[in-house]
């Protein structure tokens, strides 16, 4: 079994004079395998998880990747230069749930801000000495797909699945209604996203379902007991977007699935609700008027009975009822004038 490929991993450090010093920390040999996937430095920071036998660090930043062998060498040799990521211990959501009695829906709700490890696009190192695209490796993340660690908004939580909407600082097309702008105040407490000085948009066209093992609480600023401002990942997922941003997100999500008249439908619904309220008020007024009408009818009926009885009494007394009424009206008119 000839070894066709050889990949050497180096750790990059800086000596006292500021010069890069690279030391070998691990090697991989590929027997009868003519291609291997390797991480490559890009315009965005690339981080990998790698366990070396003599180092407890497992999260690494990719500094460089290149070929160091000559044409025709067997095996062909590549190098990957890494540097340690000196962060505090990071507890992903799946582990946090195992360590607590909480259910995922008790920790995450729609609008919660999370950080997602989407992964990275790899490069193919070939035995013939070239580094190529991984486009033929369909089971890996491809160019154009969501990648790297980035901030996202929780859209929906169901069982152990979390639907998230990624955020980006790359301005979308001004006509793109599937993206919405976040208020800088929403991100101001985050130690990286809140200090970049860049605007941030939600990308509703790239909504995705991810596993809890990819989720972290965003690193936030806090002041320690000595008054020093530091940053850490809080154990609770307590940061959320605003109500206005949730409304903007819903509108953009509807545009993403082809519902382009959402704003009109929303306005129509508000108008109908207003009309329904007005109709309900009118119905209440009609009921009151019906009750008043019934009372008036009852009073009119009683008045007719009283008048009939008065006419009968006037006849028995030898009096004319109409003359008596006219006389009383004249007396009342005179009293009113005197008053």
Secondary structure in CASP SS format (residue, H / E / C, confidence):
PFRMAT SS
TARGET T0000
AUTHOR 0000-0000-0000
METHOD secondary structure of the structure
MODEL  1
X C 1.00
X C 1.00
X E 1.00
X E 1.00
X E 1.00
X E 1.00
X E 1.00
X E 1.00
X E 1.00
X E 1.00
X E 1.00
X E 1.00
X E 1.00
X E 1.00
X C 1.00
X C 1.00
X C 1.00
X C 1.00
X C 1.00
X E 1.00
X E 1.00
X E 1.00
X E 1.00
X E 1.00
X E 1.00
X E 1.00
X E 1.00
X E 1.00
X E 1.00
X E 1.00
X E 1.00
X C 1.00
X C 1.00
X C 1.00
X E 1.00
X E 1.00
X E 1.00
X E 1.00
X C 1.00
X C 1.00
X C 1.00
X C 1.00
X C 1.00
X C 1.00
X C 1.00
X C 1.00
X E 1.00
X E 1.00
X E 1.00
X C 1.00
X C 1.00
X C 1.00
X C 1.00
X C 1.00
X C 1.00
X C 1.00
X C 1.00
X C 1.00
X E 1.00
X E 1.00
X E 1.00
X E 1.00
X E 1.00
X E 1.00
X E 1.00
X E 1.00
X E 1.00
X C 1.00
X C 1.00
X C 1.00
X C 1.00
X C 1.00
X C 1.00
X C 1.00
X C 1.00
X E 1.00
X E 1.00
X E 1.00
X E 1.00
X E 1.00
X E 1.00
X E 1.00
X E 1.00
X E 1.00
X C 1.00
X C 1.00
X C 1.00
X C 1.00
X C 1.00
X C 1.00
X C 1.00
X C 1.00
X H 1.00
X H 1.00
X H 1.00
X H 1.00
X H 1.00
X H 1.00
X H 1.00
X C 1.00
X C 1.00
X C 1.00
X C 1.00
X H 1.00
X H 1.00
X H 1.00
X H 1.00
X C 1.00
X C 1.00
X C 1.00
X C 1.00
X E 1.00
X E 1.00
X E 1.00
X E 1.00
X E 1.00
X E 1.00
X C 1.00
X C 1.00
X C 1.00
X C 1.00
X C 1.00
X E 1.00
X E 1.00
X E 1.00
X E 1.00
X C 1.00
X C 1.00
X C 1.00
X C 1.00
X E 1.00
X E 1.00
X E 1.00
X C 1.00
X C 1.00
X C 1.00
X C 1.00
X C 1.00
X C 1.00
X C 1.00
X C 1.00
X C 1.00
X C 1.00
X C 1.00
X C 1.00
X C 1.00
X C 1.00
X C 1.00
X E 1.00
X E 1.00
X E 1.00
X E 1.00
X E 1.00
X E 1.00
X E 1.00
X E 1.00
X E 1.00
X E 1.00
X C 1.00
X C 1.00
X E 1.00
X E 1.00
X E 1.00
X E 1.00
X E 1.00
X E 1.00
X E 1.00
X E 1.00
X C 1.00
X C 1.00
X C 1.00
X C 1.00
X C 1.00
X C 1.00
X C 1.00
X C 1.00
X C 1.00
X C 1.00
X E 1.00
X E 1.00
X E 1.00
X C 1.00
X C 1.00
X H 1.00
X H 1.00
X H 1.00
X H 1.00
X C 1.00
X C 1.00
X E 1.00
X C 1.00
X C 1.00
X C 1.00
X C 1.00
X C 1.00
X C 1.00
X C 1.00
X C 1.00
X C 1.00
X C 1.00
X E 1.00
X E 1.00
X E 1.00
X H 1.00
X H 1.00
X H 1.00
X C 1.00
X E 1.00
X E 1.00
X E 1.00
X E 1.00
X H 1.00
X H 1.00
X H 1.00
X E 1.00
X E 1.00
X C 1.00
X C 1.00
X E 1.00
X E 1.00
X E 1.00
X E 1.00
X E 1.00
X C 1.00
X C 1.00
X C 1.00
X C 1.00
X C 1.00
X E 1.00
X E 1.00
X E 1.00
X E 1.00
X E 1.00
X C 1.00
X C 1.00
X C 1.00
X C 1.00
X C 1.00
X C 1.00
X E 1.00
X C 1.00
X C 1.00
X H 1.00
X H 1.00
X H 1.00
X H 1.00
X H 1.00
X H 1.00
X H 1.00
X H 1.00
X H 1.00
X H 1.00
X H 1.00
X H 1.00
X H 1.00
X H 1.00
X C 1.00
X C 1.00
X C 1.00
X C 1.00
X C 1.00
X H 1.00
X H 1.00
X H 1.00
X H 1.00
X H 1.00
X H 1.00
X H 1.00
X H 1.00
X H 1.00
X H 1.00
X H 1.00
X H 1.00
X H 1.00
X H 1.00
X H 1.00
X H 1.00
X H 1.00
X H 1.00
X H 1.00
X H 1.00
X H 1.00
X H 1.00
X H 1.00
X H 1.00
X H 1.00
X H 1.00
X H 1.00
X H 1.00
X H 1.00
X H 1.00
X H 1.00
X H 1.00
X H 1.00
X H 1.00
X H 1.00
X H 1.00
X H 1.00
X H 1.00
X H 1.00
X H 1.00
X H 1.00
X H 1.00
X H 1.00
X H 1.00
X H 1.00
X H 1.00
X H 1.00
X H 1.00
X H 1.00
X H 1.00
X H 1.00
X H 1.00
X H 1.00
X H 1.00
X H 1.00
X C 1.00
X C 1.00
X C 1.00
X C 1.00
X H 1.00
X H 1.00
X H 1.00
X H 1.00
X H 1.00
X H 1.00
X H 1.00
X H 1.00
X H 1.00
X H 1.00
X H 1.00
X H 1.00
X H 1.00
X H 1.00
X H 1.00
X H 1.00
X H 1.00
X H 1.00
X C 1.00
END
